[in-house]
Amino acid sequence: MREFITSAARATSALATLSLWLAGIGLCAMTAAIAAQVFWRYVLNNSLIWTEPGSVMIMGWFIFLGAAVGIREGYHLSFDVLLYILPEKAKPWLHSLSDIAVGGFGAGMVWYGWELAEKVAGNKMASLGISDAFNFAPVVVGGGLIVIFSLERILRRAAGLHTARFGDPEPVEEF
């Protein structure tokens, strides 16, 4: 079981690294698109019609990819007051409960994001010429990653392995 979880952790580590790189590239691409829009509008006295909806779509990607990586690494918001008063043996249970709740939220993102995408799939964005469903793709993919990363955290804890932090080459034993 531990070997399987260790192998899966290596795969999810690579997936998290890829997601973080894509989020960073998206942030740079959005910044370049907005800079191009400013240049075209104020220097060339013209306007690029695709930059605003394209930038919003790219922003969705880097937000949801980055949020999923934050979930994997334990940087998400939490209410830690109970952790200060509970005995050490109860803390992993509380962390697992939190991961289950976060994973459920990710599953809701997948479910409802997909429903929203289906409802608007027939509409086209005039400025980009693509389906409005593409606006909800980051919600679905980000939710799927949140489910995967939450499950990884639960399985690592159940196997007695340290939960992931970015840059950890391999899972390490709890100490």
Summary of the structure (lengths in Angstrom):
residues: 175
radius of gyration: 19.8
end to end distance: 19.4
largest distance: 65.4
contacts: 521
relative contact order: 0.17
helix: 73%
strand: 2%
